[in-house]
Amino acid sequence: MIIPFRTMFLAILLCCLGVLGFGLYLQHGLHLEPCPLCVLQRMAFVAVGVTSMLAFLHNPGVVGRMFYGFLIMLFSLAGAVVAGRNLWLQSLPPDKVPECGPGLDYMLETFPLFKALPMIFHGSGECAKVEWTMLGLSIPAWALGWFAVFFMAGLAVLLVRDRAR
């Protein structure tokens, strides 16, 4: 069965909204505060979702569709890198975990962005805590899985040429 690209973009958008909504539930419903790396992952989900929404609304031709597919892959890859870093921090033995640093708000208000981003990406002790799991997987593991799905969808949009628009 051939799925039109516009339907695929809508599906990606709806999945991103679901993931972000669940993240908000974890934060506000279960009172789990996101670490700086979790915030970066959310930003990557927002970027994938906004790109998908624009692609859905635009309903572009071949070149535009390929551009949107490339952006979805790029943002998914960026999110996967951050989620992978978060998972690596969670896998460290307690004595190897970096100390907790300043909060994300403080870093962004105090330092220029080019200095704050490396500090955020370095992670801290709060990024190494596993506060919630489902089926044995932590939040960044689930995020990594979703980023992989979105990357593959972007790749399909980029490579498949003979589908209905």
N, C-alpha and C positions, 0 to 999 in steps of 0.2 A: 504494500500500500504506500502510495506517495503522499507525504505530508507536505503541504505548501510551506514555503519558507516563512511566510507571514505567521502561520500557525506555530511554527517552531520558535520564532521570536517571542510570540505571546506566551508560549509555554515556559520559556526561559525567564521571562519577566515574572510570571506567576510563581514560579519556583523561588526566585530571588525574594519576592515579597513574603512568601511563606517562611523562608529561612530567616529573613530579617525580623519578621513578626515573632517567630519562635525565640529569637535572641532577645527581643524586647520582653517577652514573657519570662524568660530566664532572669533577666535583669530586674524587672519590676514586679513580677509575680512571685518568683522564688528568691528575690533579693540577692542575686549573684552579680557582683560588680565586675564588669569586663576589665581585663588587664589591657595595657597599651597595645599588645599584639592582637588582642581580640578586636579592639577598635579599628586597627588597620585592616583586619579581615572583613569587618563590617563595611568599611569604605570600599573594599574591592567588590563585595556583593552589591553595593549601591552602584558602583561603576558598571558592573555587568548588567544590572537591572535597568539602569538609565539607557545604556547602549541598546539593549533589547527593546525597550519602549520606543526609542527613537526609530529603530529599524522597523518595528511594527507599524508605527504611525506613518513613516515615510514610504514604506513598501517599495524599496528601491529596485532598480534594474540590476543587472549582473555585477557591474563594477561596484555599485553602492553596497550591494549585499555582501560582496567579498570584503569590502572595507569594514562593514559592521561585524562580519565573522572574525576578521583579524583582530578587531578591538576586543571582542568578547574573549578570544583566546589570550590576548595580551593581559587583560585585567584578571582573567582566571589564573593565568600563570603567576602573576604577581601575588594574588591571594594564596595560591598554593605554596609559594615560597615562604610567605609569612606563616601560614598554618604549619608547614614543615618545620620551621624554626621553633614555633610554639611546641610542637610535639617533641622535638629534640630536647628542649628545656624540661619538658615534663618527664622525659626518660632519664634525666640525670640523677645520680645518687644525691641524697640530701646534702652531703658535704661539698658537692661540686656546683650546686645551684648558686647563681649570682645573688648578691644581696639585693633586697628591695630598694629601688631607687625612688626618685621623685615621681609624683603622679603625672599623667599625660597632660592635664591642664597646665600644671606648673611648667613643664618642659616647653610647651608650645607658647606660653606667655613670656617666659624668661629668655629662651634661646631663639636665634633665627632658625627657620625651617631646615636649612641645610645642616645645622648642628643638632637639632632636635631629632631628626629622622634616624641618624645612626644610633643615638641613645635609645630611642624607642625600639628600633630593630634589635638592638643588643639584648633586650628583654631584662627581666628582673625576677626576683623570687616570687612575686605575685603571678608571673606568667608560668611558673613551674607547678603551681598548685592545680590539682585535678579536683574540681569542686562538684562536677556533675558528669555522669556517664549514662549511656543508654546502650544496651547490648554489648557492654564492655568497652565501648569507645567514648573517648572524651570529646569535648566540644571541638577542639581543633582537628581531631580525626574526622569528625563528621563534616566539618568545613572543608577539609582536604578532599573528601569524597565528592562533595557538591562542586568544588572547583574543578575536579576531574571531569564530572558530567558536563559542566558548562564549557570546559575546554574542548571536549569531544563534539559537543553540539556546534561550537564555533568552527571547529575543523570541518565538520560535515557541511555547514553553510558555505565555508570557503571553497571546498573541493568539489562538491556535487554540483554539476552544471545543468542537468537535464530535468530538474524538478519543476513542478508548477509553482508559480509565484504566489 
